[in-house]
Amino acid sequence: METKFDIDAYLEKANNHLKVLTEAHQGTWNIGAADRWDADQETGIITWTFPEGVVVSAPFQIVGTYNSLIAPSSGVGITHR
């Protein structure tokens, strides 16, 4: 018997995993305390500016976007570019 792939469950699990990773990075790097952040899509560099004048930069890659306005009833909505 073939098992049907449950895309909604898969996306919900992936979204929850990303939330856990984000919370871990916020706790480790204090990213949530930044006054602002800027992402340059041409250079692939994201920069956080903190209240104390500290500026931190790192490479980044966009892997998808989230839009709550188009999220299905499961609460997960991912669109790809």
N, C-alpha and C positions, 0 to 999 in steps of 0.2 A: 504494500500500500504506500502510495506517495504521500509524503508530508508536505502540506502547503506552507510556503514561506509567509510569515506574518510580518509584513512591512511596517505596520503601525507599531508592533511590539519592538521590532528592531530599531526603529527611529527613536522611540521613547527611551530605550536602553542607551542608545548612543547619546541622546540629549542629556540624560542623567549623568552619564560618564563625563561629558564635557563640563557639566555644572560642578562635579566633584573636582575635576582638574582645575577649573577656574578658582574655586574656593581655596584650593591648596596653594595656588600661585599668589592669590591675594594675601593669604596668611604668611607665606614665606617671603614674598618680595614687597608686601605692603602696597601693592599696585592700586588698591581701592582708595588710598589716601592721596593719590596724585591730584594736583589742581587741574591738570588737563593731559590729554594724550593726543598724538597726531600720528597718522599712518600714511606714509608716502608710498602709493602703489607703484610708482615708477622705479623707485630705488629699492623697495621691499624693506624699508626701515620703519619701525615703530618707535616713538619717543614719548616717554612720560616725563612730565615736569612736576616736581614736588614743591610744597610750600617753602621748604628751607632753601630753595634754589638748586637743589640737586636735580640733574637731568640724566636720565638713563635711556639708552637706545639698544635695540636688538633687531635682528632680521625677523621678518614675518612672512607668512604666506596665507592668502585667503583661500579657504577650502570650501566655502559655502556661505549662505546667508540665512538668517532666520527672520521671518515676518509673521508676527502674531495675528495679523489681519487675515492671513490665508491659512492659518493653522487648522487642521482637521479637529474633530471633536476630541481626539486623544490628547490634544494640547501640544502636539508636535507638528511643526511646519518647517520644512527645509526646502529651499529652492536652490538650484545650481545655475551658475553662470556658464 
